[in-house]
Amino acid sequence: MNDTVVDITAYKYDQAEKDLKTRLVEYSERPEIQSQIGEAFYIWKDDPDFLASEVTEDRIDDVTFEKFLDWFLYDFRLLDTQERVIERFYKAEMNSLSEIEEIVIKGWLDSFYSYFEVEEVTPGESCRIRDLFTQNIYTVRDAAASGKIKMSDIIGARPLSTENNHYFSGLISAYPSAFKSVIIDFINREFREYKKSFGKEKPIVDYLRDCGYRTGHYLEDMAKNPKFVTPEGDEFVLASAVYSITNRGEIFKRLGKIKAVKELSGENDEIKVFNWEKPGKNKITATIEIENDKLKIECYSINMLDRTKAELEEVMGDSITHIEDVSRELNTFLDTAGKEKHKVEQLPPGTKSRKEMESTLEDYYTNWIDEPHPNLGGKSPREATNTPEDRNSLVQVLNDLEAIYDGARTRGEPYYDVEKIKRKLDLI
């Protein structure tokens, strides 16, 4: 019985979140807000050569626009009132919100985009992340994201909170652990300048809401420029060294002697992950992974790797045997991982535009509603709304369909908003 109550409550929150997101997007399409979207994109793009008139469907891919829209809805200050879109929406709709919707939207009002270290991953279910700046910890329920990231990754994301649940507001960006110091150094440097203009008492959260979007552009520019230098003046590369090991227990024992090494992995994790953060003249910033009979260290420059190897080999002695060193320039990273994280939506063969694809899907599901369905005993979805038993089967069919399209959307594949069907059938 208790599990049923929990499931119903979770369902109500899920529905409230989806309904509110739809209403928020529709609200942002009002003329007085849309008139500012070109200027908003110019600000977010952070590119002096970009023209506001270039904000058209043909010029901006879906992934880029989805990232911009997330910022526009939650962080952009409208030019006429200095309110954020989410704040104006709340003022306009507050008297019509249910109790659950009120809880959901207040979680949205407090949200901000930040950068996190992934501390634990349950593939296909959730991940635990720690904010690099506030040190807040979130367990985020996101099946798609948890299947693509791994422990020690650094991600840019906006966690949204409702009651005891957290989920990502939209797309996330993932970076190798070597980016951690670069992100921290850049944001801390920019935050100091921000406080000079807006007051020393300003918290880091205010900076992240107002200017944090610049970090993503900075990282993209950095990845495109293989000659980017680290804070120590070295060329930024993803540098790693691989060793073979014979006794895992001995390795863990010796790692425990290095005070600056902190384990990130859980007790039962097959892959053990450690952070090595040593300040000072001989600074070390590295990630150590131990899997089966291999030990791998990863740093963000060749010199950093050499320092890390020297100290590690001194501690480990003959417990490890060096196999190879590997370095990758950031343009290589952009050509591989970057394309996976920022890919443009792929259209089906023979489809010329997203609008054409949406029109085709709309026509298909308009007819689908009145066609027999094998999982509904040969009844059409419209006919299945007539009895409670068939209605429950229909809801399951639509939920399964929605899960498929949610996954397709995350992968940059064509997707359809299944809530349109639910509305036509009076299911929500």
VMD Tcl script that draws the C-alpha trace (Angstrom):
set ca {
  {0.00 0.00 0.00}
  {2.79 2.42 0.94}
  {4.60 1.69 -2.35}
  {1.38 2.49 -4.20}
  {1.08 5.84 -2.39}
  {4.70 6.67 -3.24}
  {4.15 5.76 -6.90}
  {1.02 7.90 -7.11}
  {2.79 10.85 -5.46}
  {5.77 10.52 -7.80}
  {3.39 10.36 -10.77}
  {1.61 13.52 -9.63}
  {4.93 15.37 -9.33}
  {6.06 14.10 -12.75}
  {2.81 15.30 -14.32}
  {3.01 18.66 -12.54}
  {6.57 19.15 -13.78}
  {5.67 18.31 -17.38}
  {2.54 20.48 -17.36}
  {4.35 23.43 -15.83}
  {7.25 23.16 -18.28}
  {4.79 23.24 -21.17}
  {3.01 26.26 -19.69}
  {6.31 28.03 -19.01}
  {7.50 27.58 -22.59}
  {4.12 28.74 -23.91}
  {4.29 31.76 -21.59}
  {7.75 32.63 -22.96}
  {6.21 32.81 -26.44}
  {4.20 35.93 -25.55}
  {5.09 38.88 -27.82}
  {6.52 41.04 -25.01}
  {8.97 38.25 -24.14}
  {9.68 37.01 -27.65}
  {10.64 40.56 -28.64}
  {13.68 40.18 -26.36}
  {14.83 36.73 -27.45}
  {17.18 37.98 -30.17}
  {19.01 40.24 -27.77}
  {19.04 37.45 -25.17}
  {20.68 35.05 -27.61}
  {23.26 37.71 -28.49}
  {24.12 38.00 -24.77}
  {24.21 34.24 -24.23}
  {26.25 33.61 -27.36}
  {28.90 35.94 -25.91}
  {30.27 36.56 -29.40}
  {30.75 40.19 -30.56}
  {30.61 39.09 -34.21}
  {27.19 37.47 -33.78}
  {24.11 39.40 -34.95}
  {20.78 39.18 -33.13}
  {19.09 38.87 -36.52}
  {20.79 35.48 -36.94}
  {18.49 33.86 -34.36}
  {16.53 31.74 -36.84}
  {15.67 28.05 -36.97}
  {17.94 27.58 -39.99}
  {20.97 29.13 -38.26}
  {20.77 27.44 -34.83}
  {20.78 23.67 -34.32}
  {18.36 22.08 -31.86}
  {20.96 21.21 -29.23}
  {22.32 24.77 -29.13}
  {18.83 26.23 -28.94}
  {17.80 23.85 -26.14}
  {20.81 24.94 -24.07}
  {20.00 28.58 -24.76}
  {16.31 28.12 -23.92}
  {17.18 26.60 -20.54}
  {19.25 29.70 -19.72}
  {16.61 32.04 -21.17}
  {13.80 30.57 -19.05}
  {15.65 30.35 -15.73}
  {18.52 32.88 -15.73}
  {18.07 35.66 -18.31}
  {16.94 38.98 -16.85}
  {14.26 40.50 -19.08}
  {15.41 43.85 -20.40}
  {12.21 45.73 -19.49}
  {11.75 44.58 -15.87}
  {15.00 42.78 -14.94}
  {12.85 39.82 -13.86}
  {13.78 36.33 -14.95}
  {11.20 34.64 -17.20}
  {10.46 32.03 -14.53}
  {9.84 34.82 -11.98}
  {7.41 36.67 -14.26}
  {5.63 33.41 -15.05}
  {5.24 32.65 -11.34}
  {3.77 36.09 -10.63}
  {1.30 35.71 -13.48}
  {0.22 32.15 -12.63}
  {0.61 31.90 -8.85}
  {-3.11 32.13 -8.11}
  {-3.90 29.21 -10.42}
  {-1.24 26.78 -9.16}
  {-2.05 23.62 -7.24}
  {-0.19 22.77 -4.03}
  {2.15 20.39 -5.88}
  {2.73 22.90 -8.69}
  {3.63 25.52 -6.10}
  {6.30 23.21 -4.64}
  {7.67 22.38 -8.09}
  {7.95 25.97 -9.30}
  {9.62 27.18 -6.09}
  {12.30 24.56 -6.71}
  {12.74 26.00 -10.20}
  {13.01 29.57 -8.89}
  {15.98 28.55 -6.71}
  {17.79 26.65 -9.48}
  {21.09 27.62 -11.09}
  {23.44 26.08 -13.64}
  {26.74 24.97 -12.15}
  {29.58 22.46 -12.52}
  {29.72 19.19 -10.62}
  {32.00 16.27 -9.95}
  {30.33 12.90 -10.45}
  {30.85 10.87 -7.28}
  {28.68 7.84 -7.95}
  {26.69 6.43 -10.88}
  {23.90 3.88 -10.94}
  {23.67 3.24 -14.71}
  {20.21 3.73 -16.15}
  {18.89 5.13 -12.87}
  {20.68 7.99 -11.09}
  {23.94 9.70 -10.23}
  {25.36 11.48 -7.19}
  {27.08 14.78 -7.94}
  {28.89 17.41 -5.86}
  {28.85 21.11 -6.77}
  {32.45 22.32 -7.25}
  {31.61 25.70 -5.69}
  {28.85 25.30 -3.09}
  {29.82 21.69 -2.21}
  {26.12 20.79 -2.24}
  {25.47 17.12 -3.03}
  {22.57 15.96 -5.21}
  {21.33 12.50 -6.09}
  {19.81 13.09 -9.51}
  {17.26 10.74 -11.05}
  {18.08 10.66 -14.75}
  {18.22 7.36 -16.63}
  {19.68 8.81 -19.84}
  {22.42 10.92 -18.23}
  {23.47 8.19 -15.79}
  {24.06 5.88 -18.74}
  {26.53 8.27 -20.39}
  {28.66 9.65 -17.56}
  {31.11 7.94 -15.26}
  {32.57 8.53 -11.85}
  {35.02 11.48 -11.68}
  {33.56 13.15 -14.80}
  {32.89 16.86 -14.52}
  {29.47 17.93 -15.77}
  {27.75 21.24 -16.41}
  {24.07 20.98 -15.50}
  {21.07 22.53 -13.78}
  {19.59 20.23 -11.11}
  {15.93 21.00 -10.36}
  {14.49 20.05 -6.97}
  {11.03 18.86 -5.97}
  {10.52 17.55 -2.45}
  {13.27 14.91 -2.03}
  {13.81 14.38 -5.76}
  {16.30 16.01 -8.14}
  {16.46 15.84 -11.92}
  {18.26 17.74 -14.69}
  {16.35 20.57 -16.36}
  {17.71 19.75 -19.82}
  {20.89 18.74 -21.59}
  {24.12 18.32 -19.64}
  {27.70 18.82 -20.80}
  {30.32 16.30 -19.67}
  {34.09 16.83 -19.49}
  {37.06 14.68 -18.45}
  {38.19 15.02 -14.84}
  {41.24 16.97 -16.06}
  {38.92 19.94 -16.71}
  {38.12 20.33 -13.01}
  {40.96 22.72 -12.15}
  {40.47 24.73 -15.34}
  {36.76 25.25 -14.58}
  {37.44 26.18 -10.95}
  {40.25 28.59 -11.87}
  {38.18 30.29 -14.58}
  {35.03 30.73 -12.48}
  {36.94 31.90 -9.40}
  {38.81 34.45 -11.52}
  {35.60 35.70 -13.15}
  {33.79 35.73 -9.79}
  {36.43 38.08 -8.33}
  {35.81 40.52 -11.20}
  {32.04 40.14 -10.76}
  {32.27 41.15 -7.09}
  {34.24 44.27 -8.02}
  {31.23 45.45 -10.03}
  {28.33 44.15 -7.91}
  {29.68 44.07 -4.36}
  {31.96 41.91 -2.25}
  {28.99 40.40 -0.42}
  {27.63 38.77 -3.56}
  {27.54 34.93 -3.26}
  {28.87 32.58 -5.93}
  {25.30 31.50 -6.74}
  {24.46 35.03 -7.98}
  {27.49 34.96 -10.27}
  {26.52 31.54 -11.65}
  {23.00 32.78 -12.42}
  {24.17 36.02 -14.00}
  {27.39 35.02 -15.77}
  {27.92 31.28 -15.42}
  {26.89 30.68 -19.05}
  {30.26 32.11 -20.13}
  {32.04 29.07 -18.74}
  {30.58 26.72 -21.35}
  {31.68 29.01 -24.18}
  {35.13 29.33 -22.60}
  {35.50 25.55 -22.48}
  {34.35 25.16 -26.08}
  {36.84 27.81 -27.23}
  {39.54 26.14 -25.20}
  {38.80 22.77 -26.79}
  {39.02 24.30 -30.26}
  {42.40 25.81 -29.45}
  {45.06 23.13 -28.92}
  {47.56 25.77 -27.78}
  {45.56 26.74 -24.72}
  {47.80 26.99 -21.64}
  {47.18 25.81 -18.10}
  {47.46 28.08 -15.03}
  {51.05 26.82 -14.73}
  {51.86 27.99 -18.28}
  {51.90 24.51 -19.88}
  {50.02 23.48 -22.99}
  {46.67 21.96 -22.01}
  {46.46 18.33 -23.14}
  {44.73 15.26 -21.77}
  {47.77 13.33 -20.55}
  {47.59 9.86 -19.01}
  {49.86 7.01 -17.95}
  {48.94 3.33 -17.63}
  {50.59 0.82 -15.28}
  {50.11 -2.88 -14.65}
  {49.66 -4.07 -11.06}
  {49.88 -7.46 -9.40}
  {48.44 -6.87 -5.92}
  {45.43 -4.54 -5.62}
  {45.46 -4.71 -1.85}
  {49.06 -3.48 -1.73}
  {48.22 -0.66 -4.15}
  {45.34 0.56 -1.97}
  {47.53 0.35 1.12}
  {50.24 2.51 -0.45}
  {47.73 5.00 -1.87}
  {46.44 5.42 1.68}
  {49.86 6.80 2.65}
  {49.45 9.77 0.28}
  {47.55 12.38 2.32}
  {46.33 14.34 -0.69}
  {44.66 11.30 -2.31}
  {40.91 10.95 -1.73}
  {38.82 7.98 -2.85}
  {35.63 8.77 -4.79}
  {34.40 5.24 -5.45}
  {32.11 3.19 -3.25}
  {33.05 0.11 -1.25}
  {31.66 -2.36 -3.80}
  {32.57 -0.54 -7.02}
  {34.64 -2.65 -9.42}
  {36.48 0.44 -10.70}
  {38.19 2.36 -7.92}
  {38.56 6.11 -8.52}
  {40.74 8.53 -6.56}
  {41.38 12.27 -6.71}
  {44.88 13.58 -6.09}
  {44.84 17.30 -5.24}
  {48.18 18.55 -3.93}
  {48.67 22.35 -3.73}
  {51.94 24.27 -3.65}
  {55.01 24.63 -5.81}
  {54.92 21.01 -7.02}
  {51.15 21.10 -7.55}
  {49.42 17.87 -8.55}
  {45.90 17.61 -9.95}
  {45.19 14.11 -11.13}
  {42.66 11.30 -11.25}
  {43.65 7.72 -10.53}
  {41.55 4.78 -11.78}
  {42.19 1.16 -10.83}
  {40.40 -1.54 -12.82}
  {41.34 -5.22 -12.74}
  {45.15 -5.36 -13.12}
  {45.59 -1.80 -14.49}
  {46.21 1.56 -12.87}
  {45.67 4.74 -14.88}
  {46.51 8.34 -13.94}
  {45.14 11.30 -15.90}
  {46.30 14.95 -15.79}
  {45.84 18.12 -17.86}
  {49.45 18.67 -19.01}
  {52.59 16.68 -19.78}
  {54.53 18.37 -16.97}
  {51.73 17.65 -14.49}
  {51.77 14.01 -15.60}
  {55.54 13.78 -15.16}
  {55.33 15.18 -11.59}
  {52.48 12.82 -10.73}
  {54.27 9.79 -12.16}
  {57.46 10.61 -10.25}
  {55.67 10.82 -6.88}
  {53.45 7.80 -7.57}
  {56.34 5.59 -8.64}
  {58.32 6.60 -5.57}
  {55.45 5.52 -3.30}
  {54.55 2.38 -5.24}
  {58.03 1.06 -5.93}
  {57.92 -2.30 -7.71}
  {54.16 -2.68 -7.06}
  {53.47 -1.11 -10.45}
  {55.03 -1.50 -13.91}
  {54.74 1.29 -16.46}
  {53.05 0.31 -19.74}
  {52.52 3.51 -21.73}
  {51.87 7.27 -21.74}
  {49.13 8.79 -23.90}
  {48.41 12.46 -24.62}
  {45.54 13.97 -26.59}
  {45.30 17.58 -27.69}
  {42.00 19.29 -27.09}
  {41.08 19.49 -30.76}
  {41.14 15.67 -30.72}
  {38.86 15.71 -27.69}
  {36.47 17.99 -29.56}
  {36.42 15.66 -32.56}
  {35.47 12.64 -30.45}
  {33.80 13.21 -27.07}
  {32.69 16.70 -28.05}
  {30.65 15.48 -30.96}
  {28.93 12.97 -28.69}
  {28.00 15.68 -26.20}
  {26.95 18.37 -28.68}
  {25.55 16.47 -31.63}
  {22.80 17.97 -33.78}
  {19.47 16.22 -34.05}
  {19.56 13.66 -36.84}
  {16.62 13.69 -39.28}
  {15.25 10.55 -40.99}
  {16.37 9.90 -44.60}
  {14.32 11.92 -47.08}
  {13.22 14.47 -44.45}
  {14.45 17.94 -45.32}
  {13.73 19.84 -42.10}
  {12.59 19.44 -38.54}
  {9.26 21.10 -39.40}
  {8.64 18.48 -42.09}
  {9.48 15.72 -39.61}
  {7.14 17.19 -36.97}
  {4.33 17.46 -39.53}
  {4.84 13.81 -40.53}
  {4.76 12.63 -36.91}
  {1.70 14.77 -36.19}
  {-0.18 13.21 -39.11}
  {0.89 9.72 -38.06}
  {-0.34 10.04 -34.47}
  {-3.55 11.78 -35.51}
  {-4.42 8.60 -37.41}
  {-2.85 6.30 -34.78}
  {-5.46 7.33 -32.21}
  {-8.22 5.63 -34.20}
  {-6.33 2.56 -35.39}
  {-6.48 -0.88 -33.66}
  {-3.59 -1.51 -31.26}
  {-2.39 -5.07 -30.38}
  {-1.68 -4.13 -26.74}
  {-5.22 -2.84 -26.34}
  {-6.94 -6.03 -27.41}
  {-7.43 -4.76 -30.94}
  {-9.19 -1.59 -29.77}
  {-8.04 1.84 -30.88}
  {-6.54 4.21 -28.28}
  {-9.71 6.34 -28.49}
  {-11.94 3.29 -27.84}
  {-9.70 2.24 -24.93}
  {-10.68 5.35 -22.98}
  {-14.20 4.00 -22.41}
  {-13.48 1.51 -19.59}
  {-11.17 1.77 -16.55}
  {-9.31 -1.45 -17.41}
  {-8.66 -0.45 -21.03}
  {-7.81 3.05 -19.90}
  {-5.08 1.70 -17.60}
  {-3.66 -0.36 -20.48}
  {-3.68 2.73 -22.70}
  {-1.83 4.79 -20.09}
  {0.86 2.08 -19.95}
  {1.15 2.07 -23.76}
  {1.54 5.85 -23.80}
  {4.03 5.86 -20.92}
  {6.17 3.28 -22.75}
  {5.95 5.39 -25.92}
  {6.93 8.49 -23.96}
  {9.98 6.73 -22.49}
  {11.10 5.75 -25.99}
  {10.84 9.33 -27.25}
  {12.55 10.74 -24.14}
  {15.52 8.51 -24.91}
  {15.45 9.51 -28.59}
  {15.45 13.18 -27.66}
  {18.45 12.73 -25.37}
  {20.36 10.99 -28.17}
  {19.57 13.78 -30.63}
  {17.13 11.62 -32.60}
  {13.62 12.56 -33.83}
  {11.06 12.64 -31.02}
  {7.35 13.32 -30.49}
  {5.57 14.95 -27.56}
  {3.32 12.13 -26.34}
  {1.48 14.53 -24.04}
  {-0.32 15.80 -27.16}
  {-1.96 12.38 -27.47}
  {-2.84 12.33 -23.77}
  {-4.54 15.73 -24.08}
  {-6.53 14.67 -27.14}
  {-7.76 11.64 -25.19}
  {-8.46 13.64 -21.99}
  {-5.92 11.62 -19.99}
  {-4.31 14.73 -18.42}
}
mol new
graphics top color blue
foreach p $ca { graphics top sphere $p radius 0.5 }
foreach p [lrange $ca 0 end-1] q [lrange $ca 1 end] { graphics top cylinder $p $q radius 0.2 }
display resetview
